[in-house]
Amino acid sequence: MTVMTYKGYAATVDFDADDMILVGKLAGIDDNISFHADDGKAFIEAFHEAVEDYIATCAKIGKAPQKPYSGKVMFRIDPSVHAQAALAAQLSGKSMNAWGRMLCEMLPRR
């Protein structure tokens, strides 16, 4: 699976072997926005058109378009792992937020 981005929105890209088309879906939002095309160039155009249409439709109906990510990450972990992370952050001279952000920024970019 490949991921593409446009105007802050990400989309997955899959190949439908039965219909011989590229199929995409916006990721990271609750609204179900999908698109397809026969070739790569048309697929990129369809992706951009889907994002533009989503933004325009939201404006038309008075709804704020959902943004993929807020920048806030919250998850539950075992207390012993939390303690290890807090210690690692403290030993590196960083807050838990700064330490976690540093780790996330080390992830490969697409």
DSSP file (Angstrom, degrees, kcal/mol; ACC not computed):
  #  RESIDUE AA STRUCTURE BP1 BP2  ACC     N-H-->O    O-->H-N    N-H-->O    O-->H-N    TCO  KAPPA ALPHA  PHI   PSI    X-CA   Y-CA   Z-CA
    1    1 A M              0   0    0      0, 0.0     2,-0.3     0, 0.0    13,-0.1   0.000 360.0 360.0 360.0 138.8    0.0    0.0    0.0
    2    2 A T  E     -A   13   0A   0     11,-1.2    11,-1.7     2,-0.0     2,-0.4  -0.863 360.0-146.2-112.7 148.2    1.2    3.5   -0.9
    3    3 A V  E     -A   12   0A   0     -2,-0.3     2,-0.3     9,-0.2     9,-0.2  -0.959  13.7-172.2-117.4 134.5    0.2    6.7    0.9
    4    4 A M  E     -A   11   0A   0      7,-2.4     7,-2.5    -2,-0.4     2,-0.3  -0.851   7.7-151.2-118.0 156.7   -0.2   10.1   -0.9
    5    5 A T  E     +A   10   0A   0     -2,-0.3     2,-0.3     5,-0.2     5,-0.2  -0.972  17.6 167.5-131.4 149.4   -0.7   13.5    0.6
    6    6 A Y  E >  S-A    9   0A   0      3,-2.4     3,-2.3    -2,-0.3    -2,-0.0  -0.893  74.4 -11.4-157.8 125.6   -2.4   16.7   -0.6
    7    7 A K  T 3  S-     0   0    0      1,-0.3     3,-0.1    -2,-0.3    -2,-0.0   0.828 129.8 -52.0  52.0  37.4   -3.4   19.8    1.4
    8    8 A G  T 3  S+     0   0    0      1,-0.3     2,-0.4    59,-0.1    -1,-0.3   0.379 115.1 115.8  84.6  -5.3   -2.7   17.9    4.6
    9    9 A Y  E <   -A    6   0A   0     -3,-2.3    -3,-2.4    58,-0.1     2,-0.3  -0.792  51.3-152.0 -99.7 140.7   -4.9   15.0    3.7
   10   10 A A  E     -AB   5  27A   0     17,-0.7    17,-3.0    -2,-0.4     2,-0.4  -0.818   9.4-166.9-108.7 150.7   -3.5   11.5    3.2
   11   11 A A  E     -AB   4  26A   0     -7,-2.5    -7,-2.4    -2,-0.3    15,-0.2  -0.997  16.5-131.7-137.1 142.4   -4.9    8.8    0.9
   12   12 A T  E     -AB   3  25A   0     13,-2.5    13,-1.1    -2,-0.4     2,-0.4  -0.597  19.4-149.1 -84.8 154.6   -4.2    5.1    0.6
   13   13 A V  E     +AB   2  24A   0    -11,-1.7   -11,-1.2    -2,-0.2     2,-0.3  -0.992  21.2 167.9-129.2 124.0   -3.7    3.7   -2.8
   14   14 A D  E     - B   0  23A   0      9,-2.8     9,-3.2    -2,-0.4     2,-0.5  -0.920  30.3-126.6-130.4 158.8   -4.6    0.1   -3.8
   15   15 A F  E     - B   0  22A   0     -2,-0.3     2,-0.9     7,-0.2     7,-0.2  -0.934  12.5-151.6-108.2 125.2   -4.9   -1.7   -7.1
   16   16 A D  E  >> - B   0  21A   0      5,-3.2     4,-1.5    -2,-0.5     5,-1.4  -0.832  10.3-172.2 -94.6 101.8   -8.1   -3.5   -7.9
   17   17 A A  T  45S+     0   0    0     -2,-0.9    -1,-0.2     1,-0.2     5,-0.0   0.794  80.7  58.1 -68.2 -28.6   -7.1   -6.4  -10.1
   18   18 A D  T  45S+     0   0    0      1,-0.2    -1,-0.2    -3,-0.1    -2,-0.0   0.937 121.1  25.5 -66.6 -45.8  -10.7   -7.3  -10.9
   19   19 A D  T  45S-     0   0    0      2,-0.1    -2,-0.2    -3,-0.1    -1,-0.2   0.498 102.2-129.1 -96.6  -5.1  -11.6   -3.9  -12.4
   20   20 A M  T  <5 +     0   0    0     -4,-1.5     2,-0.3     1,-0.2    -3,-0.2   0.910  65.9 122.4  58.3  45.6   -8.0   -3.0  -13.3
   21   21 A I  E   < -B   16   0A   0     -5,-1.4    -5,-3.2    15,-0.0     2,-0.4  -0.923  66.5-114.5-133.5 159.2   -8.2    0.4  -11.6
   22   22 A L  E     -BC  15  37A   0     15,-2.9    15,-1.8    -2,-0.3     2,-0.4  -0.802  33.5-159.8 -89.1 134.9   -6.3    2.3   -8.8
   23   23 A V  E     -BC  14  36A   0     -9,-3.2    -9,-2.8    -2,-0.4     2,-0.3  -0.966   9.3-174.7-122.7 132.4   -8.6    2.8   -5.8
   24   24 A G  E     -BC  13  35A   0     11,-3.2    11,-2.1    -2,-0.4     2,-0.3  -0.890   8.9-173.2-126.2 156.9   -8.0    5.5   -3.2
   25   25 A K  E     -BC  12  34A   0    -13,-1.1   -13,-2.5    -2,-0.3     9,-0.2  -0.984  32.4-112.2-146.7 135.9   -9.5    6.5    0.1
   26   26 A L  E     -B   11   0A   0      7,-2.7     2,-0.3    -2,-0.3     7,-0.3  -0.489  39.2-151.3 -66.4 136.7   -8.8    9.5    2.4
   27   27 A A  E     +B   10   0A   0    -17,-3.0   -17,-0.7    -2,-0.2     3,-0.1  -0.775  64.6  32.5-111.0 153.7   -7.2    8.3    5.6
   28   28 A G  S    S+     0   0    0     -2,-0.3     2,-0.3     1,-0.3    -1,-0.2   0.549  96.9  91.0  83.5   7.7   -7.3    9.7    9.1
   29   29 A I  S    S-     0   0    0     -3,-0.3    -1,-0.3     2,-0.2     4,-0.1  -0.930  73.1-131.6-130.5 158.9  -10.8   11.2    8.9
   30   30 A D  S    S+     0   0    0     -2,-0.3    -1,-0.1    -3,-0.1     2,-0.1   0.808  81.5  91.9 -78.9 -30.2  -14.2    9.7    9.8
   31   31 A D  S    S-     0   0    0      1,-0.1     2,-1.0     2,-0.0    -2,-0.2  -0.390  81.6-124.2 -66.4 143.4  -15.9   10.8    6.5
   32   32 A N        +     0   0    0     -2,-0.1     2,-0.5    -7,-0.1    -1,-0.1  -0.768  40.9 165.7 -94.8  98.4  -15.8    8.1    3.8
   33   33 A I        +     0   0    0     -2,-1.0    -7,-2.7    -7,-0.3     2,-0.3  -0.958   6.3 164.2-117.7 116.3  -14.2    9.7    0.8
   34   34 A S  E     +C   25   0A   0     -2,-0.5     2,-0.3    -9,-0.2    -9,-0.2  -0.860   8.7 173.7-129.5 165.4  -13.0    7.4   -2.0
   35   35 A F  E     -C   24   0A   0    -11,-2.1   -11,-3.2    -2,-0.3     2,-0.3  -0.962   7.5-163.4-160.8 166.2  -11.9    7.8   -5.6
   36   36 A H  E     +C   23   0A   0     -2,-0.3     2,-0.3   -13,-0.2   -13,-0.2  -0.974   6.1 178.9-154.3 165.9  -10.5    5.8   -8.5
   37   37 A A  E     -C   22   0A   0    -15,-1.8   -15,-2.9    -2,-0.3     6,-0.1  -0.977  35.7-119.0-163.6 166.1   -8.8    6.0  -11.9
   38   38 A D  S    S+     0   0    0     -2,-0.3     2,-0.3   -17,-0.2    -1,-0.1   0.725  92.2  19.7 -85.1 -23.9   -7.3    3.9  -14.6
   39   39 A D  S  > S-     0   0    0    -17,-0.1     4,-2.2     1,-0.1     5,-0.1  -0.902  83.5 -98.2-144.2 171.0   -3.8    5.3  -14.5
   40   40 A G  H  > S+     0   0    0     -2,-0.3     4,-2.3     1,-0.2     5,-0.2   0.893 117.3  47.7 -59.6 -46.9   -1.4    7.1  -12.2
   41   41 A K  H  > S+     0   0    0      1,-0.2     4,-1.9     2,-0.2    -1,-0.2   0.929 115.3  45.3 -63.3 -45.3   -1.8   10.6  -13.6
   42   42 A A  H  > S+     0   0    0      1,-0.2     4,-2.5     2,-0.2    -1,-0.2   0.840 110.3  56.6 -66.0 -32.7   -5.6   10.4  -13.6
   43   43 A F  H  X S+     0   0    0     -4,-2.2     4,-2.5     2,-0.2    -2,-0.2   0.923 105.9  48.5 -66.1 -43.9   -5.4    8.9  -10.1
   44   44 A I  H  X S+     0   0    0     -4,-2.3     4,-2.5     1,-0.2    -2,-0.2   0.916 112.9  49.1 -61.6 -42.6   -3.5   11.9   -8.7
   45   45 A E  H  X S+     0   0    0     -4,-1.9     4,-2.5     1,-0.2    -2,-0.2   0.901 110.9  50.0 -62.4 -41.0   -6.0   14.2  -10.4
   46   46 A A  H  X S+     0   0    0     -4,-2.5     4,-2.4     2,-0.2    -2,-0.2   0.879 110.0  51.3 -65.9 -37.8   -8.9   12.2   -8.9
   47   47 A F  H  X S+     0   0    0     -4,-2.5     4,-2.2     2,-0.2    -2,-0.2   0.950 112.1  45.2 -62.6 -50.2   -7.3   12.4   -5.4
   48   48 A H  H  X S+     0   0    0     -4,-2.5     4,-2.7     1,-0.2    -2,-0.2   0.909 113.7  50.3 -60.7 -42.2   -6.9   16.2   -5.7
   49   49 A E  H  X S+     0   0    0     -4,-2.5     4,-2.8     1,-0.2    -1,-0.2   0.886 108.5  52.7 -64.0 -39.0  -10.5   16.5   -6.9
   50   50 A A  H  X S+     0   0    0     -4,-2.4     4,-2.3     2,-0.2    -2,-0.2   0.912 111.8  45.4 -63.7 -42.5  -11.8   14.4   -4.1
   51   51 A V  H  X S+     0   0    0     -4,-2.2     4,-2.5     2,-0.2    -2,-0.2   0.942 115.0  47.0 -65.4 -47.7  -10.0   16.6   -1.5
   52   52 A E  H  X S+     0   0    0     -4,-2.7     4,-2.6     1,-0.2    -2,-0.2   0.910 113.8  48.5 -60.6 -42.7  -11.2   19.8   -3.2
   53   53 A D  H  X S+     0   0    0     -4,-2.8     4,-3.0     2,-0.2     5,-0.2   0.891 110.1  51.9 -65.5 -39.7  -14.8   18.4   -3.4
   54   54 A Y  H  X S+     0   0    0     -4,-2.3     4,-2.4    -5,-0.2    -2,-0.2   0.940 112.4  45.1 -61.0 -47.8  -14.7   17.4    0.2
   55   55 A I  H  X S+     0   0    0     -4,-2.5     4,-2.0     2,-0.2    -2,-0.2   0.918 116.0  46.8 -62.7 -44.2  -13.7   20.8    1.3
   56   56 A A  H  X S+     0   0    0     -4,-2.6     4,-2.4     2,-0.2    -2,-0.2   0.903 111.9  50.1 -66.1 -41.8  -16.2   22.5   -1.0
   57   57 A T  H  X S+     0   0    0     -4,-3.0     4,-2.1     2,-0.2     6,-0.2   0.913 109.6  51.0 -64.4 -42.3  -19.0   20.2    0.1
   58   58 A C  H  X>S+     0   0    0     -4,-2.4     5,-2.9    -5,-0.2     4,-0.6   0.920 111.2  48.4 -60.2 -42.9  -18.3   20.9    3.8
   59   59 A A  H ><5S+     0   0    0     -4,-2.0     3,-0.7     1,-0.2    -2,-0.2   0.907 109.9  53.0 -62.9 -41.2  -18.4   24.6    3.1
   60   60 A K  H 3<5S+     0   0    0     -4,-2.4    -1,-0.2     1,-0.2    -2,-0.2   0.863 114.8  39.5 -63.8 -37.6  -21.7   24.3    1.2
   61   61 A I  H 3<5S-     0   0    0     -4,-2.1    -1,-0.2     2,-0.2    -2,-0.2   0.413 115.5-112.0 -95.1   2.7  -23.4   22.4    4.1
   62   62 A G  T <<5S+     0   0    0     -3,-0.7     2,-0.4    -4,-0.6    -3,-0.2   0.774  72.3 133.5  76.9  27.1  -21.8   24.5    6.8
   63   63 A K      < -     0   0    0     -5,-2.9    -1,-0.3    -6,-0.2    -2,-0.2  -0.906  59.2-121.2-111.1 136.7  -19.6   21.8    8.2
   64   64 A A        -     0   0    0     -2,-0.4     2,-0.1    -3,-0.1     3,-0.0  -0.616  36.7-112.4 -72.9 129.1  -15.9   22.3    9.1
   65   65 A P        -     0   0    0      0, 0.0     2,-0.3     0, 0.0    -1,-0.1  -0.402  34.5-111.7 -62.7 136.1  -13.9   19.8    7.1
   66   66 A Q        -     0   0    0     -2,-0.1    -8,-0.0     1,-0.0     3,-0.0  -0.509  26.7-139.3 -70.5 131.5  -12.3   17.2    9.4
   67   67 A K        -     0   0    0     -2,-0.3     3,-0.1     1,-0.1   -58,-0.1  -0.706  16.1-124.2 -88.9 145.1   -8.6   17.6    9.6
   68   68 A P  S    S+     0   0    0      0, 0.0     2,-0.4     0, 0.0    -1,-0.1   0.882  86.2  12.5 -60.3 -42.3   -6.7   14.3    9.6
   69   69 A Y        -     0   0    0    -61,-0.1   -40,-0.0     1,-0.1   -41,-0.0  -0.998  51.3-156.0-143.5 141.5   -4.7   14.8   12.8
   70   70 A S        -     0   0    0     -2,-0.4     3,-0.1     2,-0.3    -1,-0.1   0.693  46.4-115.0 -86.9 -20.5   -4.9   17.2   15.7
   71   71 A G  S    S+     0   0    0      1,-0.3     2,-0.5     0, 0.0    -2,-0.0   0.385  83.3 112.5  95.3  -2.4   -1.3   16.9   16.8
   72   72 A K        -     0   0    0      2,-0.0     2,-0.5     0, 0.0    -1,-0.3  -0.910  45.5-172.2-106.0 129.8   -2.4   15.4   20.1
   73   73 A V        +     0   0    0     -2,-0.5     2,-0.4    -3,-0.1     0, 0.0  -0.982   8.1 171.0-123.6 124.3   -1.5   11.7   20.8
   74   74 A M        +     0   0    0     -2,-0.5     2,-0.3     2,-0.0    -2,-0.0  -0.998   8.2 154.5-133.1 130.9   -2.9    9.8   23.8
   75   75 A F        -     0   0    0     -2,-0.4     2,-0.4     2,-0.0    -2,-0.0  -0.987  37.6-115.7-150.9 158.9   -2.6    6.1   24.4
   76   76 A R        +     0   0    0     -2,-0.3     2,-0.3     6,-0.0    -2,-0.0  -0.799  34.4 171.9-100.2 136.3   -2.5    3.7   27.3
   77   77 A I        -     0   0    0     -2,-0.4     5,-0.0     2,-0.0    -2,-0.0  -0.911  44.1 -77.5-135.4 164.2    0.6    1.6   28.1
   78   78 A D    >>  -     0   0    0     -2,-0.3     4,-2.3     1,-0.1     3,-0.7  -0.349  43.7-121.4 -58.5 138.3    1.6   -0.7   30.9
   79   79 A P  H 3> S+     0   0    0      0, 0.0     4,-2.5     0, 0.0     5,-0.1   0.828 112.5  56.2 -54.5 -33.8    2.7    1.4   33.9
   80   80 A S  H 3> S+     0   0    0      2,-0.2     4,-1.9     1,-0.2     5,-0.1   0.876 108.2  47.2 -68.6 -35.0    6.2   -0.2   33.9
   81   81 A V  H <> S+     0   0    0     -3,-0.7     4,-2.6     2,-0.2    -1,-0.2   0.896 110.7  52.7 -69.3 -40.0    6.7    0.9   30.3
   82   82 A H  H  X S+     0   0    0     -4,-2.3     4,-2.7     1,-0.2    -2,-0.2   0.917 108.9  49.9 -59.6 -43.8    5.4    4.4   31.2
   83   83 A A  H  X S+     0   0    0     -4,-2.5     4,-2.2     1,-0.2    -1,-0.2   0.902 110.6  49.3 -63.0 -41.1    8.0    4.4   34.1
   84   84 A Q  H  X S+     0   0    0     -4,-1.9     4,-2.5     2,-0.2    -2,-0.2   0.904 112.6  47.8 -64.5 -41.2   10.8    3.4   31.6
   85   85 A A  H  X S+     0   0    0     -4,-2.6     4,-2.6     2,-0.2    -2,-0.2   0.913 111.3  50.3 -66.2 -42.7    9.8    6.1   29.2
   86   86 A A  H  X S+     0   0    0     -4,-2.7     4,-2.5     1,-0.2    -2,-0.2   0.903 112.3  47.7 -62.6 -40.7    9.6    8.8   31.9
   87   87 A L  H  X S+     0   0    0     -4,-2.2     4,-2.9     2,-0.2     5,-0.2   0.924 111.2  50.1 -65.7 -44.4   13.0    7.8   33.1
   88   88 A A  H  X S+     0   0    0     -4,-2.5     4,-1.4     2,-0.2    -2,-0.2   0.908 112.4  48.2 -60.9 -41.6   14.5    7.8   29.6
   89   89 A A  H  <>S+     0   0    0     -4,-2.6     5,-2.7     2,-0.2     4,-0.4   0.938 112.9  47.4 -63.3 -46.9   13.0   11.3   29.0
   90   90 A Q  H ><5S+     0   0    0     -4,-2.5     3,-1.4     1,-0.2    -2,-0.2   0.916 110.8  51.2 -62.0 -43.6   14.3   12.6   32.3
   91   91 A L  H 3<5S+     0   0    0     -4,-2.9    -1,-0.2     1,-0.3    -2,-0.2   0.770 109.2  51.5 -66.5 -25.1   17.8   11.2   31.6
   92   92 A S  T 3<5S-     0   0    0     -4,-1.4    -1,-0.3    -3,-0.3    -2,-0.2   0.472 117.0-115.6 -88.6  -1.3   17.8   12.8   28.2
   93   93 A G  T < 5S+     0   0    0     -3,-1.4     2,-0.3    -4,-0.4    -3,-0.2   0.735  76.8 118.2  77.1  22.5   16.9   16.2   29.8
   94   94 A K      < -     0   0    0     -5,-2.7    -1,-0.3    -6,-0.2    -2,-0.2  -0.835  66.6-113.5-120.4 157.2   13.5   16.3   28.1
   95   95 A S     >  -     0   0    0     -2,-0.3     4,-2.8    -3,-0.1     5,-0.2  -0.381  40.7-104.4 -73.3 165.9    9.9   16.4   29.1
   96   96 A M  H  > S+     0   0    0      1,-0.2     4,-2.8     2,-0.2     5,-0.2   0.904 123.8  51.0 -59.4 -40.5    7.8   13.3   28.2
   97   97 A N  H  > S+     0   0    0      2,-0.2     4,-2.6     1,-0.2    -1,-0.2   0.945 112.7  44.1 -62.3 -47.8    6.2   15.4   25.4
   98   98 A A  H  > S+     0   0    0      2,-0.2     4,-2.3     1,-0.2    -2,-0.2   0.896 115.5  48.6 -64.9 -39.7    9.5   16.6   24.0
   99   99 A W  H  X S+     0   0    0     -4,-2.8     4,-2.0     2,-0.2    -2,-0.2   0.929 113.5  45.9 -66.2 -45.6   11.0   13.1   24.3
  100  100 A G  H  X S+     0   0    0     -4,-2.8     4,-2.4    -5,-0.2    -2,-0.2   0.897 112.3  51.2 -63.5 -41.0    7.9   11.4   22.6
  101  101 A R  H  X S+     0   0    0     -4,-2.6     4,-2.5    -5,-0.2    -1,-0.2   0.915 107.9  53.2 -62.0 -42.7    7.9   14.1   19.9
  102  102 A M  H  X S+     0   0    0     -4,-2.3     4,-0.7     1,-0.2    -2,-0.2   0.918 110.1  47.5 -58.9 -44.1   11.6   13.4   19.2
  103  103 A L  H >< S+     0   0    0     -4,-2.0     3,-0.9     1,-0.2     4,-0.4   0.918 112.2  49.1 -64.1 -43.0   10.9    9.7   18.8
  104  104 A C  H >< S+     0   0    0     -4,-2.4     3,-1.5     1,-0.3    -1,-0.2   0.870 105.9  57.0 -65.0 -35.7    8.0   10.3   16.5
  105  105 A E  H 3< S+     0   0    0     -4,-2.5    -1,-0.3     1,-0.3    -2,-0.2   0.677  98.2  62.9 -70.1 -14.9   10.1   12.7   14.4
  106  106 A M  T << S+     0   0    0     -3,-0.9    -1,-0.3    -4,-0.7    -2,-0.2   0.596  80.3 107.6 -83.0 -11.3   12.6    9.9   13.9
  107  107 A L  S <  S-     0   0    0     -3,-1.5     2,-0.0    -4,-0.4    -3,-0.0  -0.339  86.2 -93.7 -63.9 147.1    9.9    7.9   12.0
  108  108 A P        -     0   0    0      0, 0.0     2,-0.3     0, 0.0    -1,-0.1  -0.369  39.8-132.5 -62.7 140.5   10.5    7.6    8.3
  109  109 A R              0   0    0      1,-0.1    -4,-0.0    -3,-0.1    -3,-0.0  -0.688 360.0 360.0 -92.6 147.3    8.6   10.2    6.3
  110  110 A R              0   0    0     -2,-0.3    -1,-0.1  -108,-0.0  -105,-0.1   0.399 360.0 360.0-101.2 360.0    6.5    9.3    3.2
